[in-house]
């Protein structure tokens, strides 16, 4: 129990440090490693499924990150209209999608793939590029782009 408390404290300190770095200089998501590290810190420890969108400028620098849906232990309701609306509000040139699987298994479901395809199509209509969609499990992340699904 004491190890879990210590681990949570360390994770919170890491998140605070990352947030300070982002505020000092724009954080660029130009490599898969940077994106993975950021998303693992944000999503891996959560007990409910959440859906996050990273809004990026044309240099893939972070404009804003937003959790657009908080669900249960097995699903979250995502509304593409809201993601498009926020993307336009932030004047984003690109987005990265991410969500966690509290079960710990990062393998994307058919529903994950269908949602990603729908979002890619809708975002392209307003000239916003979908760079990737990550599913975060315990100690592993699956990238749709790396699998050739985008």
C-alpha beads as a LAMMPS data file, in Angstrom:
LAMMPS data file: protein, C-alpha beads

150 atoms
149 bonds

1 atom types
1 bond types

-500.0 500.0 xlo xhi
-500.0 500.0 ylo yhi
-500.0 500.0 zlo zhi

Masses

1 110.0

Atoms # bond

1 1 1 0.000 0.000 0.000
2 1 1 2.816 2.372 0.876
3 1 1 4.489 1.583 -2.477
4 1 1 1.312 2.603 -4.351
5 1 1 1.142 5.921 -2.481
6 1 1 4.822 6.565 -3.245
7 1 1 4.308 5.629 -6.899
8 1 1 1.343 8.013 -7.225
9 1 1 3.399 10.820 -5.688
10 1 1 6.227 10.220 -8.166
11 1 1 3.807 10.170 -11.105
12 1 1 2.202 13.416 -9.927
13 1 1 5.628 15.056 -9.615
14 1 1 6.521 13.883 -13.146
15 1 1 3.271 15.312 -14.504
16 1 1 3.912 18.642 -12.779
17 1 1 7.433 18.770 -14.230
18 1 1 6.132 17.966 -17.710
19 1 1 3.465 20.677 -17.440
20 1 1 6.133 23.235 -16.421
21 1 1 8.279 22.273 -19.412
22 1 1 5.316 22.636 -21.766
23 1 1 4.564 26.122 -20.414
24 1 1 8.189 27.267 -20.759
25 1 1 8.586 26.136 -24.357
26 1 1 6.088 24.618 -26.760
27 1 1 6.173 20.844 -26.615
28 1 1 6.499 19.255 -30.058
29 1 1 5.089 15.843 -30.856
30 1 1 7.559 15.112 -33.621
31 1 1 8.510 11.610 -32.524
32 1 1 6.584 8.569 -31.467
33 1 1 8.705 8.308 -28.301
34 1 1 7.790 11.812 -27.111
35 1 1 4.124 11.149 -27.749
36 1 1 4.217 7.786 -25.993
37 1 1 5.943 9.219 -22.904
38 1 1 3.442 12.070 -22.646
39 1 1 0.408 9.808 -23.055
40 1 1 1.647 7.152 -20.641
41 1 1 2.057 9.802 -17.954
42 1 1 -1.400 11.201 -18.661
43 1 1 -3.481 8.036 -19.124
44 1 1 -1.850 4.819 -17.963
45 1 1 -2.728 5.111 -14.283
46 1 1 -6.421 6.011 -14.706
47 1 1 -9.085 3.613 -13.477
48 1 1 -11.811 4.798 -15.887
49 1 1 -11.615 4.939 -19.645
50 1 1 -10.952 8.451 -20.920
51 1 1 -10.577 9.850 -24.418
52 1 1 -7.982 12.575 -24.944
53 1 1 -7.273 14.835 -27.896
54 1 1 -3.955 16.626 -28.418
55 1 1 -4.518 19.752 -30.525
56 1 1 -1.400 20.677 -32.509
57 1 1 -0.258 23.547 -34.689
58 1 1 1.283 23.036 -38.136
59 1 1 4.696 22.320 -36.544
60 1 1 3.072 19.645 -34.336
61 1 1 3.549 21.753 -31.218
62 1 1 0.964 21.286 -28.508
63 1 1 -1.707 23.969 -28.434
64 1 1 -3.866 22.184 -25.884
65 1 1 -4.737 18.741 -24.617
66 1 1 -8.246 17.935 -23.570
67 1 1 -10.033 14.955 -22.125
68 1 1 -13.204 14.935 -24.202
69 1 1 -14.865 11.912 -22.593
70 1 1 -14.747 10.130 -19.261
71 1 1 -16.437 6.766 -19.172
72 1 1 -16.608 3.600 -17.156
73 1 1 -14.056 0.849 -16.668
74 1 1 -14.766 -0.447 -20.178
75 1 1 -15.977 2.390 -22.431
76 1 1 -16.308 6.128 -22.978
77 1 1 -18.804 7.914 -25.223
78 1 1 -16.987 10.045 -27.785
79 1 1 -18.776 12.676 -29.872
80 1 1 -16.952 13.518 -33.133
81 1 1 -18.853 16.814 -33.461
82 1 1 -17.319 18.063 -30.196
83 1 1 -13.805 17.103 -31.290
84 1 1 -14.214 18.971 -34.587
85 1 1 -15.665 21.974 -32.774
86 1 1 -12.740 22.133 -30.320
87 1 1 -10.210 21.591 -33.115
88 1 1 -11.592 24.623 -34.921
89 1 1 -11.711 26.655 -31.708
90 1 1 -7.992 25.992 -31.144
91 1 1 -7.249 26.535 -34.852
92 1 1 -5.492 23.166 -34.821
93 1 1 -3.737 21.955 -37.951
94 1 1 -3.489 18.398 -36.642
95 1 1 -4.653 16.203 -33.786
96 1 1 -3.525 13.077 -32.010
97 1 1 -6.185 10.935 -30.367
98 1 1 -5.587 8.732 -27.349
99 1 1 -7.554 6.690 -24.904
100 1 1 -6.753 4.213 -22.205
101 1 1 -7.965 0.701 -21.562
102 1 1 -8.199 0.332 -17.770
103 1 1 -8.109 -3.451 -18.244
104 1 1 -4.446 -2.980 -19.122
105 1 1 -4.736 -4.570 -22.566
106 1 1 -3.882 -1.991 -25.237
107 1 1 -5.277 -3.926 -28.214
108 1 1 -7.762 -1.661 -30.093
109 1 1 -11.334 -2.876 -30.536
110 1 1 -13.354 -2.768 -33.749
111 1 1 -15.274 0.161 -32.221
112 1 1 -11.953 1.993 -31.682
113 1 1 -11.032 1.473 -35.324
114 1 1 -14.459 2.542 -36.607
115 1 1 -14.410 5.729 -34.490
116 1 1 -10.905 6.559 -35.719
117 1 1 -11.923 6.120 -39.362
118 1 1 -14.962 8.337 -38.825
119 1 1 -12.926 11.046 -37.091
120 1 1 -10.236 10.971 -39.783
121 1 1 -12.871 11.464 -42.478
122 1 1 -14.699 14.254 -40.647
123 1 1 -11.524 16.118 -39.655
124 1 1 -10.190 15.971 -43.205
125 1 1 -13.291 17.852 -44.385
126 1 1 -12.099 20.866 -42.375
127 1 1 -8.429 20.323 -43.310
128 1 1 -7.279 18.991 -39.942
129 1 1 -4.905 16.057 -40.115
130 1 1 -5.320 13.070 -37.811
131 1 1 -1.708 12.059 -37.094
132 1 1 -2.305 9.064 -34.844
133 1 1 -4.551 7.352 -32.350
134 1 1 -2.935 5.643 -29.375
135 1 1 -4.493 3.073 -27.079
136 1 1 -2.766 3.032 -23.701
137 1 1 -2.642 -0.117 -21.606
138 1 1 -0.486 -1.073 -18.655
139 1 1 3.078 -0.762 -19.905
140 1 1 2.140 -0.824 -23.578
141 1 1 0.751 1.527 -26.199
142 1 1 -0.656 0.683 -29.605
143 1 1 -0.269 3.242 -32.388
144 1 1 -2.769 3.158 -35.252
145 1 1 -0.259 4.904 -37.526
146 1 1 2.449 2.332 -36.786
147 1 1 0.019 -0.425 -37.648
148 1 1 -0.779 1.242 -40.963
149 1 1 -4.386 1.993 -40.042
150 1 1 -4.151 5.729 -40.761

Bonds

1 1 1 2
2 1 2 3
3 1 3 4
4 1 4 5
5 1 5 6
6 1 6 7
7 1 7 8
8 1 8 9
9 1 9 10
10 1 10 11
11 1 11 12
12 1 12 13
13 1 13 14
14 1 14 15
15 1 15 16
16 1 16 17
17 1 17 18
18 1 18 19
19 1 19 20
20 1 20 21
21 1 21 22
22 1 22 23
23 1 23 24
24 1 24 25
25 1 25 26
26 1 26 27
27 1 27 28
28 1 28 29
29 1 29 30
30 1 30 31
31 1 31 32
32 1 32 33
33 1 33 34
34 1 34 35
35 1 35 36
36 1 36 37
37 1 37 38
38 1 38 39
39 1 39 40
40 1 40 41
41 1 41 42
42 1 42 43
43 1 43 44
44 1 44 45
45 1 45 46
46 1 46 47
47 1 47 48
48 1 48 49
49 1 49 50
50 1 50 51
51 1 51 52
52 1 52 53
53 1 53 54
54 1 54 55
55 1 55 56
56 1 56 57
57 1 57 58
58 1 58 59
59 1 59 60
60 1 60 61
61 1 61 62
62 1 62 63
63 1 63 64
64 1 64 65
65 1 65 66
66 1 66 67
67 1 67 68
68 1 68 69
69 1 69 70
70 1 70 71
71 1 71 72
72 1 72 73
73 1 73 74
74 1 74 75
75 1 75 76
76 1 76 77
77 1 77 78
78 1 78 79
79 1 79 80
80 1 80 81
81 1 81 82
82 1 82 83
83 1 83 84
84 1 84 85
85 1 85 86
86 1 86 87
87 1 87 88
88 1 88 89
89 1 89 90
90 1 90 91
91 1 91 92
92 1 92 93
93 1 93 94
94 1 94 95
95 1 95 96
96 1 96 97
97 1 97 98
98 1 98 99
99 1 99 100
100 1 100 101
101 1 101 102
102 1 102 103
103 1 103 104
104 1 104 105
105 1 105 106
106 1 106 107
107 1 107 108
108 1 108 109
109 1 109 110
110 1 110 111
111 1 111 112
112 1 112 113
113 1 113 114
114 1 114 115
115 1 115 116
116 1 116 117
117 1 117 118
118 1 118 119
119 1 119 120
120 1 120 121
121 1 121 122
122 1 122 123
123 1 123 124
124 1 124 125
125 1 125 126
126 1 126 127
127 1 127 128
128 1 128 129
129 1 129 130
130 1 130 131
131 1 131 132
132 1 132 133
133 1 133 134
134 1 134 135
135 1 135 136
136 1 136 137
137 1 137 138
138 1 138 139
139 1 139 140
140 1 140 141
141 1 141 142
142 1 142 143
143 1 143 144
144 1 144 145
145 1 145 146
146 1 146 147
147 1 147 148
148 1 148 149
149 1 149 150
